[in-house]
Amino acid sequence: ETGVFTIRLLRACRLAGTHFTVENPLSSKLWSWNPLAREVRKSGALFVDFCQCRYGTPYKKPTRLLASHPIFLGLQRWCRCSGHTEVLQGKVKMHNGWFWKTSLAFSNFAARTVVLRTLAHKV
């Protein structure tokens, strides 16, 4: 159901002529889902792959952005580390349930970089 909602939002953005980004782990099944592939072709959006460690995290977490503007290609950075001090594996209990560690991790620096690129270029 999250995938269907994502497709609806992407379609609405495409029809409204507004830019968008979608972030998920590189290993996510979302990226190989046919309805997303169709919407990507229609929108002309780009895939931008990077590792979270290149933005200051102690974990690698390969990540993919789907972006509707080429300015985000500048975020593409792959891991050059020899080792990572934290492994994102398993689940963690929080006040409202259990969550996969990988779904909770997104570098603050990477998030700020996405926002600043958007604002600086009025994307």
C-alpha positions in Angstrom: 0.0 0.0 0.0 2.9 2.4 0.5 4.1 1.7 -3.0 0.6 2.5 -4.4 0.6 5.7 -2.5 4.1 6.6 -3.8 2.9 6.0 -7.4 -0.1 8.3 -6.8 2.1 11.0 -5.5 4.6 10.7 -8.3 1.8 10.8 -10.9 0.3 13.9 -9.2 3.7 15.6 -9.2 4.3 14.7 -12.9 0.8 16.0 -13.9 1.3 19.2 -11.8 4.8 19.8 -13.3 6.5 19.8 -9.9 9.8 18.2 -8.9 10.1 15.3 -6.5 12.5 12.9 -4.8 11.9 9.4 -3.3 14.4 7.8 -1.0 14.7 4.1 -0.2 17.5 1.6 0.5 19.2 0.5 -2.7 18.1 -3.1 -1.9 14.4 -2.1 -1.7 11.9 -4.1 -3.8 10.3 -0.7 -4.7 13.0 -0.1 -7.3 12.2 -3.3 -9.3 8.4 -2.9 -9.0 6.8 -2.6 -12.5 4.3 0.3 -11.6 7.2 2.4 -10.4 9.3 1.6 -13.5 6.3 2.8 -15.7 6.0 6.0 -13.8 9.8 6.6 -14.0 9.7 6.2 -17.8 6.7 8.6 -18.0 8.3 11.2 -15.7 11.9 11.0 -17.0 13.2 10.8 -13.4 16.7 9.8 -12.6 18.2 7.3 -10.1 20.9 8.7 -7.8 22.8 6.1 -5.8 25.0 6.8 -2.8 26.3 5.4 0.4 25.3 7.0 3.7 28.9 6.7 5.0 30.0 9.3 2.4 27.7 11.8 4.3 29.2 11.1 7.8 27.5 8.0 9.1 29.3 5.1 10.8 27.3 2.7 8.5 27.4 2.1 4.7 23.7 1.9 3.9 23.6 2.0 0.1 20.7 4.3 -0.8 18.8 5.3 -3.9 17.0 8.5 -4.7 14.6 8.8 -7.5 14.8 12.5 -8.5 13.0 14.5 -11.1 15.8 17.0 -11.5 19.4 16.4 -12.6 20.8 18.6 -9.9 20.6 15.6 -7.5 23.1 13.6 -9.6 25.7 15.6 -7.6 24.8 13.5 -4.6 26.1 10.3 -6.2 29.0 9.1 -4.0 30.0 5.5 -3.4 31.7 4.0 -0.4 35.5 4.2 -0.1 35.7 3.1 3.5 37.8 0.1 4.6 35.3 -0.8 7.4 32.2 0.5 9.1 31.8 0.8 12.9 28.0 0.1 12.8 26.0 -2.6 11.1 22.4 -1.9 10.2 20.9 -5.4 10.8 17.8 -6.6 12.6 15.1 -4.7 14.3 14.9 -2.2 17.1 11.9 -1.6 19.5 10.6 1.9 19.7 7.7 3.4 21.6 5.3 2.7 18.7 6.5 -0.8 17.6 9.4 -2.6 16.0 11.3 -1.1 13.1 14.1 -2.4 10.8 17.3 -0.5 11.6 17.8 0.3 7.9 14.5 2.1 7.7 15.5 4.4 10.6 18.9 5.5 9.3 19.3 8.5 7.0 22.2 10.8 7.5 21.3 14.3 8.7 24.0 15.6 6.4 22.6 13.8 3.4 19.1 15.1 4.2 20.4 18.7 4.6 22.3 18.3 1.3 19.1 17.3 -0.5 17.2 20.2 0.9 20.0 22.8 0.3 20.4 21.6 -3.3 16.7 22.0 -3.8 16.6 25.5 -2.3 19.8 26.8 -3.9 18.6 25.8 -7.4 14.9 26.5 -6.9 14.2 23.0 -8.1 
